[in-house]
Amino acid sequence: MNEVSSSRGLLFDLDGVLYVGKEAIPGAIETVQSCASSSPAALSPTPVRFRWLRCSTRSTLWASIIQPEEIISAPQAALSYLE
């Protein structure tokens, strides 16, 4: 069992880590795909959840493949903390 398959969730930072500007960093897509396939729901009673972190509120390069409710921005985290 590897670290991904024994995890309940993974956090990925977007801006400057998985992409810069409009360009994905080399290996970023493959890394995310590898993590997603390391814990298939059929083999795990609790599938690994992904959350995507970003500092800004502007639209992310990966908006077409990431569900909005999976993205956590710094302003959202601050608001949640203050509530």
DSSP file (Angstrom, degrees, kcal/mol; ACC not computed):
  #  RESIDUE AA STRUCTURE BP1 BP2  ACC     N-H-->O    O-->H-N    N-H-->O    O-->H-N    TCO  KAPPA ALPHA  PHI   PSI    X-CA   Y-CA   Z-CA
    1    1 A M              0   0    0      0, 0.0     2,-0.1     0, 0.0     0, 0.0   0.000 360.0 360.0 360.0 127.4    0.0    0.0    0.0
    2    2 A N     >  -     0   0    0     36,-0.2     4,-1.2     1,-0.1     5,-0.1  -0.405 360.0 -96.8 -94.0 175.8    1.5    3.4   -1.0
    3    3 A E  T  4 S+     0   0    0      1,-0.2     4,-0.2     2,-0.2     3,-0.1   0.850 121.0  51.1 -61.4 -36.5    1.0    6.7    0.7
    4    4 A V  T >4 S+     0   0    0      1,-0.2     3,-1.6     2,-0.2    -1,-0.2   0.942 108.6  49.2 -68.6 -46.4   -1.8    7.8   -1.8
    5    5 A S  T 34 S+     0   0    0      1,-0.3    -1,-0.2    33,-0.1    -2,-0.2   0.717 112.0  49.8 -69.3 -18.1   -3.9    4.7   -1.4
    6    6 A S  T 3< S+     0   0    0     -4,-1.2    -1,-0.3    -3,-0.1     2,-0.3   0.366  95.8  94.6 -98.0   5.1   -3.7    4.9    2.4
    7    7 A S    <   -     0   0    0     -3,-1.6     3,-0.1    -4,-0.2    -5,-0.0  -0.654  62.1-152.5 -95.7 151.6   -4.8    8.6    2.4
    8    8 A R  S    S-     0   0    0      1,-0.3    41,-1.8    -2,-0.3     2,-0.3   0.656  79.2  -1.5 -91.8 -19.5   -8.3   10.0    2.8
    9    9 A G  E     -a   49   0A   0     39,-0.3     2,-0.4     2,-0.0    -1,-0.3  -0.990  57.7-145.2-165.4 159.5   -7.6   13.1    0.9
   10   10 A L  E     -a   50   0A   0     39,-2.7    41,-2.2    -2,-0.3     2,-0.5  -0.990   9.4-148.8-133.0 141.6   -5.0   15.1   -1.0
   11   11 A L  E     -a   51   0A   0     -2,-0.4     2,-0.5    39,-0.2    41,-0.2  -0.934  13.0-169.3-108.0 130.6   -4.4   18.9   -1.3
   12   12 A F  E     -a   52   0A   0     39,-2.4    41,-3.2    -2,-0.5     2,-0.4  -0.984  15.2-142.4-119.9 126.5   -2.9   20.2   -4.5
   13   13 A D  E     -a   53   0A   0     -2,-0.5     5,-0.4    39,-0.2    41,-0.2  -0.733  17.6-169.7 -82.7 134.4   -1.8   23.8   -4.8
   14   14 A L    >>> +     0   0    0     39,-3.0     4,-2.1    -2,-0.4     5,-1.7   0.952  57.1  70.9 -90.3 -69.0   -2.6   25.2   -8.2
   15   15 A D  B 345S-c   19   0B   0     38,-0.4     5,-0.2     1,-0.3    -1,-0.1  -0.330 121.0  -6.7 -62.4 117.0   -1.0   28.6   -8.9
   16   16 A G  T 345S+     0   0    0      3,-3.4    -1,-0.3    -2,-0.2     4,-0.2   0.365 132.3  62.8  83.6  -6.2    2.8   28.2   -9.4
   17   17 A V  T <45S+     0   0    0     -3,-1.7    -3,-0.2     2,-0.4    -2,-0.2   0.742 118.1  16.0-114.2 -52.7    2.8   24.6   -8.4
   18   18 A L  T  <5S+     0   0    0     -4,-2.1     7,-2.4    -5,-0.4     2,-0.3   0.706 138.4   6.6 -94.4 -24.2    0.7   22.7  -11.0
   19   19 A Y  E   < -cD  15  24B   0     -5,-1.7    -3,-3.4     5,-0.3     2,-0.4  -0.992  55.4-151.5-152.9 157.6    0.7   25.6  -13.5
   20   20 A V  E >  S- D   0  23B   0      3,-2.7     3,-2.3    -2,-0.3     2,-0.4  -0.998  75.5 -34.7-128.7 125.5    2.3   29.0  -14.1
   21   21 A G  T 3  S-     0   0    0     -2,-0.4    40,-0.2     1,-0.3    -5,-0.1  -0.502 127.0 -28.1  63.3-120.8    0.3   31.5  -16.2
   22   22 A K  T 3  S+     0   0    0     -2,-0.4     2,-0.5     2,-0.1    -1,-0.3   0.190 120.3  94.3-109.7  14.2   -1.5   29.4  -18.8
   23   23 A E  E <  S-D   20   0B   0     -3,-2.3    -3,-2.7     3,-0.0     2,-0.2  -0.920  70.4-131.8-114.4 129.1    1.0   26.6  -18.9
   24   24 A A  E     -D   19   0B   0     -2,-0.5    -5,-0.3    -5,-0.2     3,-0.1  -0.524  33.2-110.9 -70.0 141.2    1.0   23.4  -16.9
   25   25 A I    >   -     0   0    0     -7,-2.4     3,-2.6    -2,-0.2     4,-0.4  -0.533  47.0 -88.4 -71.0 139.3    4.3   22.6  -15.2
   26   26 A P  T 3  S+     0   0    0      0, 0.0    -1,-0.1     0, 0.0    -7,-0.0  -0.243 114.4  13.0 -52.9 128.7    5.9   19.6  -16.8
   27   27 A G  T 3> S+     0   0    0     -3,-0.1     4,-2.2     4,-0.0     5,-0.2   0.285  94.6 111.0  89.7  -9.6    4.7   16.4  -15.0
   28   28 A A  H <> S+     0   0    0     -3,-2.6     4,-2.2     2,-0.2     5,-0.2   0.945  79.2  44.2 -64.5 -49.0    1.8   18.1  -13.2
   29   29 A I  H  > S+     0   0    0     -4,-0.4     4,-2.5     1,-0.2    -1,-0.2   0.921 114.8  49.5 -63.0 -43.8   -1.0   16.5  -15.2
   30   30 A E  H  > S+     0   0    0      1,-0.2     4,-2.4     2,-0.2    -1,-0.2   0.870 109.6  52.5 -63.6 -37.1    0.7   13.1  -15.0
   31   31 A T  H  X S+     0   0    0     -4,-2.2     4,-2.3     2,-0.2    -2,-0.2   0.930 111.0  45.7 -65.1 -46.1    1.2   13.4  -11.2
   32   32 A V  H  X S+     0   0    0     -4,-2.2     4,-2.4     1,-0.2    -2,-0.2   0.919 114.0  49.3 -63.9 -43.3   -2.4   14.3  -10.6
   33   33 A Q  H  X S+     0   0    0     -4,-2.5     4,-2.0     1,-0.2    -2,-0.2   0.899 110.5  50.9 -62.5 -40.4   -3.5   11.4  -12.9
   34   34 A S  H  X S+     0   0    0     -4,-2.4     4,-0.9     2,-0.2    -1,-0.2   0.908 111.2  47.3 -64.3 -42.6   -1.2    9.0  -11.1
   35   35 A C  H  < S+     0   0    0     -4,-2.3     3,-0.5     1,-0.2     4,-0.4   0.898 111.2  51.7 -65.3 -40.1   -2.5   10.0   -7.7
   36   36 A A  H >< S+     0   0    0     -4,-2.4     3,-0.6     1,-0.2    -1,-0.2   0.859 112.6  45.1 -65.4 -35.1   -6.1    9.7   -8.9
   37   37 A S  H 3< S+     0   0    0     -4,-2.0    -1,-0.2     1,-0.2    -2,-0.2   0.579  97.0  75.1 -86.7  -8.5   -5.5    6.2  -10.2
   38   38 A S  T 3< S+     0   0    0     -4,-0.9    -1,-0.2    -3,-0.5   -36,-0.2   0.651 105.0  34.0 -77.4 -14.6   -3.6    5.0   -7.1
   39   39 A S  S <  S-     0   0    0     -3,-0.6     9,-0.6    -4,-0.4    -1,-0.3  -0.498  79.1-170.2-138.8  68.2   -6.8    4.7   -5.0
   40   40 A P    >>  -     0   0    0      0, 0.0     3,-1.6     0, 0.0     4,-0.9  -0.315  29.6-125.0 -61.7 141.9   -9.6    3.6   -7.3
   41   41 A A  T 34 S+     0   0    0      1,-0.3     3,-0.5     2,-0.2     0, 0.0   0.816 108.4  62.3 -57.6 -32.0  -13.0    3.8   -5.6
   42   42 A A  T 34 S+     0   0    0      1,-0.2    -1,-0.3     3,-0.0    -3,-0.0   0.775 109.8  39.7 -66.2 -25.2  -13.6    0.1   -6.3
   43   43 A L  T <4 S+     0   0    0     -3,-1.6    -1,-0.2     1,-0.1    -2,-0.2   0.542 111.2  63.0-100.3  -8.7  -10.7   -0.9   -4.2
   44   44 A S     <  -     0   0    0     -4,-0.9    -1,-0.1    -3,-0.5   -38,-0.0  -0.963  63.1-151.5-124.2 129.2  -11.1    1.6   -1.4
   45   45 A P  S    S+     0   0    0      0, 0.0    -1,-0.1     0, 0.0    -4,-0.1   0.811 101.1  36.3 -65.6 -27.0  -14.0    1.8    1.0
   46   46 A T  S    S-     0   0    0     -3,-0.1     3,-0.1     3,-0.0    -3,-0.0  -0.879  91.7-142.3-125.7  97.5  -13.3    5.5    1.4
   47   47 A P        -     0   0    0      0, 0.0     2,-0.2     0, 0.0    -6,-0.1  -0.207  28.6 -98.7 -59.8 148.7  -12.1    7.0   -2.0
   48   48 A V        -     0   0    0     -9,-0.6     2,-0.3   -12,-0.1   -39,-0.3  -0.502  38.8-146.0 -67.5 131.1   -9.4    9.6   -1.9
   49   49 A R  E     -a    9   0A   0    -41,-1.8   -39,-2.7    -2,-0.2     2,-0.4  -0.779   6.5-146.9 -99.0 145.8  -10.8   13.1   -2.1
   50   50 A F  E     -a   10   0A   0     -2,-0.3     2,-0.4   -41,-0.2   -39,-0.2  -0.912  13.4-175.9-112.2 139.2   -9.0   15.9   -3.9
   51   51 A R  E     -a   11   0A   0    -41,-2.2   -39,-2.4    -2,-0.4     2,-0.5  -0.992  15.5-145.2-130.7 142.9   -9.1   19.6   -2.9
   52   52 A W  E     -ab  12  71A   0     18,-2.7    20,-3.3    -2,-0.4     2,-0.3  -0.923  11.9-155.3-114.3 126.6   -7.4   22.3   -4.9
   53   53 A L  E     +ab  13  72A   0    -41,-3.2   -39,-3.0    -2,-0.5   -38,-0.4  -0.781  17.5 165.9-104.8 143.7   -5.8   25.3   -3.3
   54   54 A R  E     - b   0  73A   0     18,-1.8    20,-1.3    -2,-0.3     6,-0.0  -0.987  33.3-142.9-152.6 153.0   -5.2   28.7   -4.8
   55   55 A C  S    S+     0   0    0     -2,-0.3     2,-0.1    18,-0.2    -1,-0.1   0.781  81.5  59.8 -86.4 -29.0   -4.3   32.1   -3.5
   56   56 A S  S    S-     0   0    0     18,-0.1    18,-0.1     2,-0.1   -41,-0.1  -0.473  71.2-136.2-100.6 170.4   -6.4   34.2   -5.8
   57   57 A T  S    S+     0   0    0     -2,-0.1     3,-0.1    16,-0.1    -1,-0.1   0.454  70.6 109.7-100.2  -3.6  -10.1   34.3   -6.6
   58   58 A R  S    S-     0   0    0      1,-0.1    -2,-0.1     0, 0.0     0, 0.0  -0.272  84.0 -78.3 -72.4 162.2   -9.6   34.4  -10.4
   59   59 A S        -     0   0    0      1,-0.1     2,-0.2     2,-0.1    -1,-0.1  -0.252  48.7-124.7 -61.4 142.5  -10.5   31.5  -12.5
   60   60 A T    >   -     0   0    0      1,-0.1     3,-1.8    -3,-0.1     4,-0.2  -0.595  12.7-122.2 -90.7 151.5   -8.1   28.6  -12.6
   61   61 A L  T 3  S+     0   0    0      1,-0.3     3,-0.4    -2,-0.2    -1,-0.1   0.819 114.5  50.3 -55.9 -33.7   -6.5   27.1  -15.7
   62   62 A W  T >> S+     0   0    0      1,-0.2     3,-2.0     2,-0.1     4,-1.5   0.149  71.4 119.4 -95.8  19.3   -8.0   23.8  -14.8
   63   63 A A  T <4  +     0   0    0     -3,-1.8    -1,-0.2     1,-0.3    -2,-0.1   0.767  68.4  62.8 -57.5 -26.2  -11.6   25.1  -14.2
   64   64 A S  T 34 S+     0   0    0     -3,-0.4    -1,-0.3     1,-0.2    -2,-0.1   0.713 115.4  29.0 -74.2 -18.7  -12.9   22.8  -17.0
   65   65 A I  T <4 S+     0   0    0     -3,-2.0     2,-0.5     1,-0.1    -2,-0.2   0.501 108.6  75.6-117.7  -7.6  -11.9   19.6  -15.1
   66   66 A I  S  < S-     0   0    0     -4,-1.5    -6,-0.1    -6,-0.1     5,-0.1  -0.908  78.8-126.4-109.4 131.3  -12.1   20.7  -11.4
   67   67 A Q    >   -     0   0    0     -2,-0.5     3,-2.3     1,-0.1     4,-0.4  -0.552  20.5-125.9 -72.4 136.4  -15.5   21.1   -9.8
   68   68 A P  G >  S+     0   0    0      0, 0.0     3,-1.4     0, 0.0    -1,-0.1   0.837 109.1  58.9 -53.4 -36.9  -15.9   24.6   -8.2
   69   69 A E  G 3  S+     0   0    0      1,-0.3    -2,-0.0     3,-0.0    -3,-0.0   0.617  99.1  60.2 -70.9  -9.9  -16.8   23.1   -4.8
   70   70 A E  G <  S+     0   0    0     -3,-2.3   -18,-2.7   -19,-0.1     2,-0.4   0.550  88.5  88.9 -89.7  -9.3  -13.4   21.3   -4.8
   71   71 A I  E <   -b   52   0A   0     -3,-1.4     2,-0.5    -4,-0.4   -18,-0.2  -0.771  56.7-168.3 -95.7 131.3  -11.4   24.6   -5.0
   72   72 A I  E     -b   53   0A   0    -20,-3.3   -18,-1.8    -2,-0.4     2,-0.2  -0.975   7.8-166.2-118.4 118.6  -10.4   26.4   -1.8
   73   73 A S  E  >  -b   54   0A   0     -2,-0.5     4,-2.3   -20,-0.2   -18,-0.2  -0.642  33.4-111.7-100.1 161.6   -9.1   29.9   -2.1
   74   74 A A  H  > S+     0   0    0    -20,-1.3     4,-2.4    -2,-0.2     5,-0.2   0.911 118.5  51.7 -58.1 -44.6   -7.3   32.0    0.5
   75   75 A P  H  > S+     0   0    0      0, 0.0     4,-2.4     0, 0.0    -1,-0.2   0.897 109.5  50.4 -61.1 -37.6  -10.3   34.4    0.8
   76   76 A Q  H  > S+     0   0    0      2,-0.2     4,-2.5     1,-0.2    -2,-0.2   0.917 110.5  49.2 -64.2 -42.3  -12.7   31.4    1.3
   77   77 A A  H  X S+     0   0    0     -4,-2.3     4,-2.2     2,-0.2    -1,-0.2   0.906 111.6  49.3 -63.5 -41.9  -10.4   30.0    4.0
   78   78 A A  H  X S+     0   0    0     -4,-2.4     4,-2.3     2,-0.2    -2,-0.2   0.918 111.8  48.2 -63.2 -43.9  -10.2   33.4    5.8
   79   79 A L  H  X S+     0   0    0     -4,-2.4     4,-1.7     1,-0.2    -2,-0.2   0.921 111.2  50.3 -62.4 -44.5  -14.0   33.8    5.7
   80   80 A S  H  < S+     0   0    0     -4,-2.5    -1,-0.2     1,-0.2    -2,-0.2   0.896 111.1  49.4 -60.6 -41.5  -14.5   30.3    7.0
   81   81 A Y  H  < S+     0   0    0     -4,-2.2    -1,-0.2     1,-0.2    -2,-0.2   0.905 110.9  49.5 -64.9 -41.9  -12.1   31.0    9.9
   82   82 A L  H  <        0   0    0     -4,-2.3    -1,-0.2     1,-0.3    -2,-0.2   0.766 360.0 360.0 -71.6 -25.6  -13.8   34.3   10.8
   83   83 A E     <        0   0    0     -4,-1.7    -1,-0.3    -5,-0.2    -2,-0.2   0.494 360.0 360.0 -75.6 360.0  -17.2   32.7   10.8
